[in-house]
Amino acid sequence: MGIFQRLGTLIKSNINDLISKAEDPEKMLSQVLVEMKNQLVEAKKQVAVAIGDEKRLKKQWDDQIQQSKEWERKAMMAVHAGDDALAKEALVRQKEHEDLTAQFEQQWHLQKDAVEKLKDQLRTLNNKIEEAKRKKNILVARAKRAEAQKTIQATMAGLSDTSAFDTFDRMAEKVEQIEAEAEAGVELAGEMTGDTLQSRFKELENTGGADLALAELKAKMGLGPATSATRKELPAKEGGGESESKPKEALSAKGHGREDE
C-alpha cells in the first residue's frame, strides 16, 4: 500500500470519526483541515526522502561512469607501456563499472519517475486541502444561516401561542379604563367647583348660539327663510348699562305720544 493510499485511508477514517462525533460543523471541519494539513506534512517528508534517494542514485550512476572512464584510461596507459596483461586487467575492471553504471542508470530512471508521480500526488493533495478550506468557509456560512433560520422558526412557533398577545390586549383595555376614569374625575371636579348657576347659563348661551348658527346656515343654503335676527341676549344684570336704559327711553316716548293725542 503506497503512502498516498495510506494517507487517503487515514483521512477518510478521521473524517468519518469526526462526523459521527462532532455536532458543531465549524469545529468539525476545522479539525478535519488540521488532520489533512498534518498528513500533508508527513507526505512532504516522504516525498523528500524519495527525492533524496533519486539524487543519491544519480550521484552513484555518475560515479560509476567516471570510474569506467578512469579504468579505460589506465588500460590505454598499460597498452602504451607494452604491458598487455595489465591492460586486460584494467579492461575487466572497466567492464565491472560499466555494468554497475547500467544498473544505477536503470534504478535512477525508476526512482525519478516515482518521484515525479509523488510530486504530482503531493500537488493534488495540496490543491484538495486548499479546496477544502474554501468549501469549509461556504459550509460554515450555510450552517450559520441554517442555525439562524432554525432559531427564527423556533421563535415564530413560540409566538403562535396567543397568550402573549392576549396579555397585551388586556393591558390596553386596562389603560383605556384608567384614562376614562381620570377624565371622569376631571369632569366631576369641574362640575363640583365654582358657581354652578353661572355654568348652567353659560351652557344655555352656547346651546342658543348653535341654534342660531344652524338657522343662518339653512338660510344661506335656501332651505329656510332668511333671518336677520341677532343672537338673543339674556337679561342684563342689575345695574347694567345700555340694555337697561333703552326700554326706559321707549316707554318715555310712548308716554309722550299719548299726551299729544
DRENGUKOL-721070 format. One record per atom (N, C-alpha, C): residue in three letters; x, y, z. Coordinates in pm, whole numbers, padded with zeros to 5 digits, always signed. Layout:
REM residues N
AlaXYZ;...
***
This chain:
REM residues 261
Met+00085-00119+00000;Met+00000+00000+00000;Met+00089+00124+00000;Gly+00069+00216-00100;Gly+00151+00335-00112;Gly+00121+00437-00003;Ile+00211+00533+00007;Ile+00196+00636+00110;Ile+00067+00714+00095;Phe+00033+00749-00031;Phe-00087+00830-00051;Phe-00213+00747-00034;Gln-00207+00619-00061;Gln-00322+00532-00035;Gln-00346+00521+00114;Arg-00236+00504+00189;Arg-00249+00500+00336;Arg-00298+00634+00388;Leu-00248+00743+00329;Leu-00290+00877+00370;Leu-00439+00896+00346;Gly-00487+00853+00227;Gly-00629+00866+00198;Gly-00715+00786+00293;Thr-00672+00665+00324;Thr-00747+00580+00418;Thr-00754+00645+00556;Leu-00640+00701+00600;Leu-00635+00764+00732;Leu-00725+00886+00737;Ile-00720+00967+00632;Ile-00804+01088+00629;Ile-00951+01052+00630;Lys-00989+00952+00550;Lys-01129+00908+00546;Lys-01176+00859+00681;Ser-01091+00781+00748;Ser-01130+00728+00879;Ser-01145+00840+00980;Asn-01054+00939+00973;Asn-01064+01052+01065;Asn-01189+01134+01039;Ile-01218+01156+00911;Ile-01338+01233+00876;Ile-01464+01162+00924;Asn-01473+01033+00897;Asn-01592+00958+00940;Asn-01607+00959+01092;Asp-01494+00949+01162;Asp-01498+00951+01307;Asp-01544+01087+01358;Leu-01494+01193+01295;Leu-01533+01328+01338;Leu-01680+01355+01307;Ile-01725+01308+01190;Ile-01865+01330+01154;Ile-01958+01261+01252;Ser-01919+01142+01296;Ser-02005+01067+01388;Ser-02005+01127+01528;Lys-01899+01202+01563;Lys-01889+01254+01699;Lys-01921+01402+01711;Ala-01879+01480+01613;Ala-01891+01625+01625;Ala-02034+01672+01600;Glu-02071+01781+01668;Glu-02202+01841+01650;Glu-02191+01979+01588;Asp-02078+02044+01610;Asp-02058+02178+01556;Asp-01987+02165+01421;Pro-02055+02199+01310;Pro-01993+02183+01177;Pro-01863+02261+01163;Glu-01858+02382+01218;Glu-01737+02462+01203;Glu-01619+02397+01273;Lys-01641+02350+01395;Lys-01533+02283+01468;Lys-01493+02154+01399;Met-01592+02081+01348;Met-01564+01954+01282;Met-01477+01977+01158;Leu-01516+02073+01074;Leu-01442+02100+00952;Leu-01302+02153+00983;Ser-01290+02234+01086;Ser-01159+02285+01125;Ser-01068+02171+01168;Gln-01124+02077+01243;Gln-01046+01962+01287;Gln-01003+01876+01168;Val-01094+01859+01071;Val-01059+01781+00953;Val-00944+01848+00877;Leu-00949+01979+00864;Leu-00842+02050+00795;Leu-00710+02037+00869;Val-00715+02041+01001;Val-00592+02023+01080;Val-00533+01885+01053;Glu-00617+01783+01051;Glu-00570+01647+01024;Glu-00512+01636+00883;Met-00578+01698+00786;Met-00529+01693+00649;Met-00394+01764+00636;Lys-00380+01877+00705;Lys-00253+01950+00700;Lys-00140+01869+00764;Asn-00172+01803+00874;Asn-00071+01718+00939;Asn-00027+01605+00846;Gln-00123+01544+00779;Gln-00091+01437+00685;Gln-00013+01491+00564;Leu-00042+01614+00525;Leu+00033+01675+00416;Leu+00179+01694+00454;Val+00200+01734+00578;Val+00338+01750+00627;Val+00411+01616+00622;Glu+00346+01509+00665;Glu+00407+01376+00662;Glu+00434+01332+00519;Ala+00340+01362+00429;Ala+00358+01324+00289;Ala+00476+01398+00228;Lys+00491+01525+00263;Lys+00606+01603+00214;Lys+00738+01542+00261;Lys+00740+01493+00384;Lys+00862+01430+00435;Lys+00895+01305+00355;Gln+00793+01224+00326;Gln+00815+01102+00248;Gln+00861+01133+00106;Val+00802+01235+00047;Val+00844+01275-00088;Val+00987+01326-00085;Ala+01022+01400+00020;Ala+01159+01450+00033;Ala+01259+01334+00042;Val+01220+01228+00114;Val+01307+01110+00123;Val+01324+01047-00015;Ala+01213+01037-00090;Ala+01220+00978-00223;Ala+01308+01061-00315;Ile+01298+01193-00304;Ile+01383+01281-00385;Ile+01530+01262-00347;Gly+01554+01245-00216;Gly+01692+01220-00171;Gly+01748+01091-00229;Asp+01665+00987-00234;Asp+01710+00859-00293;Asp+01741+00876-00442;Glu+01659+00953-00509;Glu+01682+00976-00651;Glu+01816+01046-00675;Lys+01842+01147-00594;Lys+01968+01221-00609;Lys+02087+01131-00576;Arg+02073+01047-00477;Arg+02182+00955-00440;Arg+02211+00857-00553;Leu+02104+00801-00615;Leu+02123+00710-00727;Leu+02188+00781-00846;Lys+02148+00905-00870;Lys+02209+00981-00980;Lys+02357+01003-00954;Lys+02394+01030-00831;Lys+02535+01052-00797;Lys+02614+00921-00814;Gln+02555+00808-00768;Gln+02624+00680-00784;Gln+02639+00643-00933;Trp+02539+00675-01011;Trp+02546+00649-01156;Trp+02660+00730-01218;Asp+02664+00859-01185;Asp+02771+00945-01237;Asp+02909+00895-01191;Asp+02916+00848-01068;Asp+03044+00800-01014;Asp+03091+00675-01091;Gln+02998+00584-01124;Gln+03035+00465-01199;Gln+03080+00500-01341;Ile+03018+00600-01398;Ile+03061+00646-01531;Ile+03206+00695-01524;Gln+03237+00773-01422;Gln+03372+00825-01406;Gln+03472+00712-01380;Gln+03430+00614-01297;Gln+03519+00500-01270;Gln+03546+00420-01398;Ser+03443+00401-01479;Ser+03460+00327-01603;Ser+03558+00400-01696;Lys+03545+00529-01708;Lys+03634+00609-01791;Lys+03779+00604-01737;Glu+03790+00605-01603;Glu+03924+00602-01543;Glu+03995+00471-01574;Trp+03925+00358-01564;Trp+03988+00228-01591;Trp+04017+00212-01740;Glu+03939+00273-01823;Glu+03970+00271-01965;Glu+04100+00348-01992;Arg+04116+00462-01925;Arg+04237+00541-01940;Arg+04360+00462-01893;Lys+04341+00387-01781;Lys+04453+00307-01730;Lys+04488+00193-01826;Ala+04386+00132-01887;Ala+04412+00025-01983;Ala+04492+00079-02101;Met+04456+00197-02147;Met+04528+00260-02258;Met+04672+00291-02218;Met+04690+00330-02094;Met+04825+00357-02044;Met+04910+00230-02044;Ala+04848+00117-02001;Ala+04921-00010-01999;Ala+04957-00054-02141;Val+04866-00029-02235;Val+04895-00066-02375;Val+05015+00015-02426;His+05019+00144-02398;His+05131+00228-02438;His+05261+00181-02372;Ala+05247+00126-02252;Ala+05366+00077-02183;Ala+05408-00061-02231;Gly+05328-00122-02319;Gly+05358-00253-02373;Gly+05323-00366-02278;Asp+05241-00336-02174;Asp+05201-00439-02076;Asp+05056-00479-02106;Asp+05037-00572-02195;Asp+04902-00614-02235;Asp+04828-00684-02121;Ala+04898-00759-02038;Ala+04833-00828-01927;Ala+04769-00728-01832;Leu+04844-00621-01801;Leu+04790-00517-01712;Leu+04674-00444-01779;Ala+04685-00427-01909;Ala+04578-00360-01983;Ala+04448-00442-01976;Lys+04463-00578-01989;Lys+04346-00665-01980;Lys+04279-00654-01843;Glu+04358-00652-01738;Glu+04301-00641-01602;Glu+04225-00508-01587;Ala+04283-00405-01645;Ala+04217-00274-01637;Ala+04085-00276-01713;Leu+04084-00345-01827;Leu+03960-00353-01906;Leu+03853-00435-01834;Val+03896-00541-01759;Val+03800-00619-01679;Val+03736-00528-01574;Arg+03821-00449-01507;Arg+03766-00358-01404;Arg+03674-00254-01469;Gln+03710-00210-01589;Gln+03624-00114-01659;Gln+03487-00175-01687;Lys+03486-00300-01729;Lys+03361-00369-01758;Lys+03272-00379-01635;Glu+03332-00405-01520;Glu+03255-00413-01395;Glu+03185-00279-01369;His+03258-00169-01385;His+03199-00037-01361;His+03094-00003-01466;Glu+03111-00049-01590;Glu+03009-00027-01691;Glu+02879-00099-01656;Asp+02893-00223-01604;Asp+02774-00297-01561;Asp+02702-00224-01447;Leu+02781-00176-01349;Leu+02721-00100-01238;Leu+02658+00029-01288;Thr+02723+00089-01388;Thr+02668+00213-01445;Thr+02529+00187-01503;Ala+02515+00077-01576;Ala+02385+00043-01636;Ala+02280+00018-01528;Gln+02319-00050-01420;Gln+02225-00080-01312;Gln+02181+00050-01241;Phe+02279+00136-01209;Phe+02243+00261-01141;Phe+02159+00352-01231;Glu+02187+00349-01362;Glu+02108+00429-01454;Glu+01962+00384-01454;Gln+01943+00251-01457;Gln+01807+00197-01454;Gln+01736+00233-01324;Gln+01804+00216-01212;Gln+01746+00249-01082;Gln+01713+00397-01072;Trp+01804+00478-01126;Trp+01780+00623-01118;Trp+01656+00662-01198;His+01639+00607-01319;His+01521+00640-01401;His+01392+00596-01331;Leu+01394+00478-01271;Leu+01275+00431-01198;Leu+01243+00523-01081;Gln+01349+00558-01006;Gln+01328+00645-00890;Gln+01282+00783-00934;Lys+01336+00834-01043;Lys+01297+00966-01094;Lys+01150+00967-01133;Asp+01104+00861-01202;Asp+00962+00852-01240;Asp+00872+00847-01116;Ala+00918+00768-01016;Ala+00840+00757-00892;Ala+00832+00892-00821;Val+00943+00965-00819;Val+00944+01097-00755;Val+00850+01193-00826;Glu+00848+01191-00958;Glu+00758+01280-01033;Glu+00612+01249-01002;Lys+00581+01120-00993;Lys+00444+01082-00958;Lys+00408+01128-00817;Leu+00504+01111-00724;Leu+00479+01154-00586;Leu+00460+01306-00579;Lys+00538+01377-00657;Lys+00522+01524-00660;Lys+00384+01562-00712;Asp+00340+01493-00819;Asp+00206+01522-00873;Asp+00098+01493-00769;Gln+00112+01379-00700;Gln+00015+01344-00597;Gln+00018+01444-00481;Leu+00138+01490-00449;Leu+00151+01589-00341;Leu+00084+01720-00380;Arg+00104+01762-00506;Arg+00037+01884-00553;Arg-00115+01867-00553;Thr-00160+01747-00594;Thr-00304+01720-00593;Thr-00359+01727-00450;Leu-00285+01667-00358;Leu-00328+01670-00218;Leu-00332+01812-00165;Asn-00233+01890-00198;Asn-00229+02029-00153;Asn-00347+02107-00211;Asn-00377+02083-00340;Asn-00492+02151-00402;Asn-00624+02109-00337;Lys-00632+01980-00301;Lys-00753+01932-00233;Lys-00771+02001-00098;Ile-00661+02020-00029;Ile-00669+02087+00102;Ile-00712+02232+00084;Glu-00656+02299-00017;Glu-00696+02437-00044;Glu-00843+02443-00081;Glu-00888+02347-00161;Glu-01030+02341-00196;Glu-01116+02316-00073;Ala-01067+02231+00016;Ala-01140+02203+00140;Ala-01152+02328+00226;Lys-01047+02411+00225;Lys-01053+02537+00301;Lys-01165+02626+00248;Arg-01170+02636+00114;Arg-01275+02720+00055;Arg-01413+02663+00083;Lys-01427+02533+00070;Lys-01556+02469+00097;Lys-01594+02485+00244;Lys-01493+02481+00330;Lys-01521+02495+00473;Lys-01589+02629+00501;Asn-01535+02736+00441;Asn-01595+02869+00462;Asn-01739+02873+00413;Ile-01764+02810+00298;Ile-01901+02808+00244;Ile-01993+02726+00334;Leu-01945+02610+00377;Leu-02027+02523+00461;Leu-02056+02587+00596;Val-01956+02656+00651;Val-01976+02723+00780;Val-02082+02832+00765;Ala-02074+02909+00655;Ala-02174+03014+00632;Ala-02313+02953+00618;Arg-02323+02842+00544;Arg-02453+02775+00529;Arg-02504+02724+00662;Ala-02413+02670+00743;Ala-02454+02618+00874;Ala-02506+02730+00963;Lys-02440+02846+00958;Lys-02484+02959+01040;Lys-02621+03009+00994;Arg-02640+03015+00860;Arg-02772+03057+00810;Arg-02881+02959+00853;Ala-02848+02830+00844;Ala-02946+02729+00884;Ala-02978+02742+01033;Glu-02876+02768+01114;Glu-02898+02783+01258;Glu-02984+02905+01286;Ala-02959+03016+01212;Ala-03040+03136+01230;Ala-03185+03110+01193;Gln-03206+03040+01080;Gln-03342+03007+01039;Gln-03411+02918+01142;Lys-03334+02826+01198;Lys-03388+02737+01299;Lys-03432+02817+01422;Thr-03350+02913+01462;Thr-03384+02997+01577;Thr-03509+03080+01550;Ile-03516+03136+01427;Ile-03634+03217+01392;Ile-03760+03132+01392;Gln-03750+03012+01335;Gln-03867+02924+01332;Gln-03911+02887+01473;Ala-03814+02863+01560;Ala-03849+02831+01699;Ala-03919+02949+01766;Thr-03869+03071+01736;Thr-03931+03191+01793;Thr-04071+03209+01740;Met-04087+03190+01608;Met-04220+03204+01548;Met-04317+03100+01604;Ala-04266+02981+01627;Ala-04351+02877+01685;Ala-04398+02918+01824;Gly-04309+02983+01899;Gly-04347+03030+02031;Gly-04451+03141+02024;Leu-04440+03224+01919;Leu-04535+03334+01905;Leu-04673+03287+01861;Ser-04682+03164+01811;Ser-04812+03113+01771;Ser-04905+03097+01891;Asp-04847+03093+02009;Asp-04928+03090+02132;Asp-04980+03232+02155;Thr-05112+03251+02152;Thr-05171+03385+02160;Thr-05177+03440+02301;Ser-05129+03367+02399;Ser-05138+03416+02537;Ser-05064+03548+02555;Ala-04946+03562+02486;Ala-04870+03687+02499;Ala-04949+03804+02442;Phe-05011+03786+02325;Phe-05089+03893+02266;Phe-05215+03922+02345;Asp-05276+03819+02404;Asp-05392+03841+02490;Asp-05355+03928+02608;Thr-05237+03909+02660;Thr-05191+03991+02772;Thr-05180+04137+02729;Phe-05126+04162+02607;Phe-05118+04299+02557;Phe-05257+04360+02544;Asp-05352+04283+02493;Asp-05489+04335+02477;Asp-05550+04370+02613;Arg-05528+04283+02712;Arg-05582+04312+02845;Arg-05520+04438+02904;Met-05389+04454+02883;Met-05323+04573+02935;Met-05374+04698+02865;Ala-05400+04688+02733;Ala-05453+04804+02660;Ala-05591+04843+02714;Glu-05675+04744+02738;Glu-05808+04773+02794;Glu-05797+04835+02933;Lys-05701+04787+03010;Lys-05684+04841+03144;Lys-05640+04987+03140;Val-05548+05018+03047;Val-05502+05156+03033;Val-05617+05246+02990;Glu-05698+05198+02893;Glu-05814+05276+02849;Glu-05911+05302+02964;Gln-05932+05202+03049;Gln-06020+05219+03163;Gln-05966+05323+03260;Ile-05833+05319+03284;Ile-05772+05417+03374;Ile-05785+05557+03317;Glu-05765+05571+03182;Glu-05778+05703+03120;Glu-05921+05754+03131;Ala-06020+05665+03109;Ala-06161+05707+03120;Ala-06195+05752+03262;Glu-06144+05677+03359;Glu-06171+05715+03499;Glu-06106+05849+03532;Ala-05985+05873+03476;Ala-05918+06001+03502;Ala-05996+06117+03441;Glu-06047+06099+03316;Glu-06125+06204+03251;Glu-06255+06230+03329;Ala-06319+06122+03378;Ala-06441+06139+03457;Ala-06414+06216+03584;Gly-06299+06189+03646;Gly-06265+06262+03768;Gly-06245+06409+03743;Val-06180+06442+03628;Val-06159+06583+03595;Val-06292+06652+03570;Glu-06380+06585+03494;Glu-06511+06643+03464;Glu-06593+06665+03590;Leu-06591+06565+03677;Leu-06665+06576+03802;Leu-06611+06687+03889;Ala-06480+06700+03890;Ala-06419+06806+03972;Ala-06460+06943+03919;Gly-06471+06959+03786;Gly-06513+07087+03729;Gly-06656+07120+03763;Glu-06740+07017+03764;Glu-06881+07042+03796;Glu-06902+07074+03943;Met-06818+07022+04026;Met-06837+07040+04171;Met-06770+07165+04225;Thr-06699+07239+04139;Thr-06631+07360+04187;Thr-06688+07481+04115;Gly-06675+07601+04174;Gly-06719+07725+04113;Gly-06870+07748+04128;Asp-06922+07849+04055;Asp-07063+07889+04059;Asp-07142+07802+03962;Thr-07219+07710+04014;Thr-07294+07617+03928;Thr-07402+07688+03850;Leu-07461+07796+03905;Leu-07564+07871+03834;Leu-07506+07938+03710;Gln-07387+07997+03722;Gln-07320+08058+03609;Gln-07291+07953+03501;Ser-07250+07834+03543;Ser-07219+07728+03449;Ser-07342+07689+03368;Arg-07458+07684+03436;Arg-07580+07647+03368;Arg-07618+07750+03262;Phe-07609+07883+03297;Phe-07640+07987+03200;Phe-07540+07989+03084;Lys-07416+07962+03114;Lys-07313+07959+03009;Lys-07343+07845+02910;Glu-07388+07735+02964;Glu-07425+07622+02879;Glu-07544+07657+02792;Leu-07643+07732+02852;Leu-07761+07775+02777;Leu-07722+07869+02663;Glu-07629+07961+02689;Glu-07581+08053+02586;Glu-07516+07976+02471;Asn-07435+07879+02502;Asn-07366+07801+02398;Asn-07467+07725+02312;Thr-07573+07672+02378;Thr-07675+07598+02303;Thr-07752+07691+02210;Gly-07791+07810+02260;Gly-07863+07907+02178;Gly-07782+07953+02060;Gly-07653+07974+02078;Gly-07566+08016+01969;Gly-07561+07912+01860;Ala-07559+07787+01896;Ala-07556+07680+01797;Ala-07685+07677+01716;Asp-07801+07700+01782;Asp-07929+07702+01711;Asp-07933+07815+01610;Leu-07882+07931+01650;Leu-07882+08046+01560;Leu-07791+08022+01441;Ala-07674+07965+01465;Ala-07579+07936+01355;Ala-07640+07837+01257;Leu-07716+07740+01307;Leu-07780+07642+01221;Leu-07887+07708+01135;Ala-07966+07799+01196;Ala-08070+07869+01120;Ala-08008+07954+01010;Glu-07898+08023+01038;Glu-07831+08105+00937;Glu-07776+08020+00825;Leu-07722+07903+00857;Leu-07668+07813+00755;Leu-07779+07764+00662;Lys-07896+07729+00719;Lys-08008+07683+00636;Lys-08057+07794+00545;Ala-08058+07919+00594;Ala-08099+08031+00512;Ala-08003+08051+00395;Lys-07874+08036+00421;Lys-07773+08053+00316;Lys-07788+07944+00210;Met-07829+07828+00250;Met-07845+07716+00158;Met-07983+07718+00089;Gly-08069+07815+00127;Gly-08202+07822+00067;Gly-08298+07721+00123;Leu-08270+07669+00236;Leu-08356+07568+00296;Leu-08451+07627+00399;Gly-08446+07760+00418;Gly-08533+07822+00516;Gly-08536+07971+00494;Pro-08628+08044+00556;Pro-08638+08189+00537;Pro-08515+08258+00592;Ala-08476+08366+00518;Ala-08361+08443+00567;Ala-08396+08506+00698;Thr-08302+08520+00783;Thr-08328+08579+00916;Thr-08223+08683+00943;Ser-08269+08791+00992;Ser-08175+08898+01031;Ser-08167+08908+01180;Ala-08224+08808+01240;Ala-08227+08812+01386;Ala-08087+08806+01440;Thr-08066+08873+01543;Thr-07937+08869+01615;Thr-07951+08771+01727;Arg-07837+08741+01785;Arg-07839+08647+01898;Arg-07925+08703+02008;Lys-08005+08615+02062;Lys-08085+08654+02177;Lys-07994+08676+02294;Glu-08018+08789+02359;Glu-07933+08818+02473;Glu-08011+08792+02600;Leu-07940+08742+02692;Leu-08001+08718+02823;Leu-08021+08851+02892;Pro-08121+08862+02982;Pro-08142+08987+03058;Pro-08016+09027+03128;Ala-07987+09156+03121;Ala-07863+09206+03183;Ala-07875+09201+03333;Lys-07762+09202+03393;Lys-07758+09203+03539;Lys-07809+09337+03590;Glu-07849+09340+03713;Glu-07897+09462+03774;Glu-07789+09567+03774;Gly-07830+09690+03739;Gly-07731+09798+03737;Gly-07651+09797+03611;Gly-07685+09712+03510;Gly-07608+09701+03386;Gly-07638+09818+03296;Gly-07562+09854+03198;Gly-07559+09975+03115;Gly-07670+09990+03017;Glu-07641+09985+02883;Glu-07730+10030+02778;Glu-07852+09941+02764;Ser-07838+09812+02785;Ser-07951+09721+02767;Ser-08064+09756+02859;Glu-08037+09821+02970;Glu-08142+09856+03065;Glu-08201+09993+03034;Ser-08125+10082+02976;Ser-08172+10219+02954;Ser-08263+10228+02833;Lys-08238+10143+02725;Lys-08317+10152+02605;Lys-08464+10127+02629;Pro-08508+10027+02704;Pro-08652+10009+02731;Pro-08714+10129+02800;Lys-08640+10194+02889;Lys-08694+10311+02961;Lys-08722+10423+02864;Glu-08628+10446+02767;Glu-08648+10554+02670;Glu-08769+10527+02583;Ala-08789+10398+02545;Ala-08904+10363+02462;Ala-09034+10389+02535;Leu-09041+10357+02663;Leu-09161+10382+02743;Leu-09189+10531+02755;Ser-09084+10610+02767;Ser-09100+10753+02783;Ser-09155+10814+02656;Ala-09105+10764+02539;Ala-09152+10816+02412;Ala-09298+10779+02391;Lys-09335+10661+02426;Lys-09472+10614+02411;Lys-09565+10700+02499;Gly-09518+10737+02616;Gly-09600+10820+02706;Gly-09626+10957+02648;His-09523+11017+02589;His-09536+11149+02526;His-09634+11145+02410;Gly-09640+11038+02341;Gly-09731+11026+02228;Gly-09875+11027+02272;Arg-09903+10968+02380;Arg-10040+10967+02430;Arg-10083+11105+02473;Glu-09992+11182+02530;Glu-10030+11317+02573;Glu-10064+11405+02455;Asp-09989+11384+02341;Asp-10017+11464+02221;Asp-10154+11437+02164;Glu-10200+11316+02179;Glu-10329+11282+02129;Glu-10434+11354+02208;
***
